[in-house]
Amino acid sequence: MDKEKKILDTALKLFVEFGFHGTPTSRIAKDAGVANGTLFHYFATKETLIKELYVTIKNELNQILASQTNPTDSIKVAFRKLYFTTINWALVNQDKFYYIQQVHFSPHLAQIPAEVLHEQSKMHIAFIEKAKASGNIKIMHNDLLYTLVNSQIMGIYQYVLTQPTSQQQEIIEQGFEMIWDLIKQKK
């Protein structure tokens, strides 16, 4: 494993376990098996490391989501695929999803350049615009729709974690129907 990836993997584990303030860069370097100088060679500051880790994880999730899209799918089928892929990815990658949430609910999100955040949401906003243009979802501000759906997915994920494994898929299905009812255009 290359040093940069080892640092990112170690930082993820430590940030999730101890938080941003409880994880000094010296601990990340030690646990990654690299010198402090090596860590700072790849990431000039702890803030840079936090941002790069976030972008790396979001890029991974977005690549997986993009692989699930099919231009011939109906809006509801495409949305269903994106929803289920996100929830199931989160269940398999709990530390990564927790980290995304950790950044979203911290001052670190404001430190990520607007153009990077725009790039991270570009695929989702394009999907929302297509869905609105086709008359399938409500005409609302794109950012509001994006935020509503993301918030619901995070909430459903958190709830699913507290439930027996045997009930999780049913709850995920119910969550999809709830979100779809929230955003679909009434005809």
ABEGO torsion letter per residue (X at the ends): XBAAAAAAAAAAAAAAAAEAAABBAAAAAAAAGBBAAAAAAABABAAAAAAAAAAAAAAAAAAAAAAABBAABBAAAAAAAAAAAAAAAAAABAAAAAAAAAAAABAAAAABBAAAAAAAAAAAAAAAAAAAAAGABBBBBAAAAAAAAAAAAAAAAAAAAABBAAAAAAAAAAAAAAAAAAABBBX
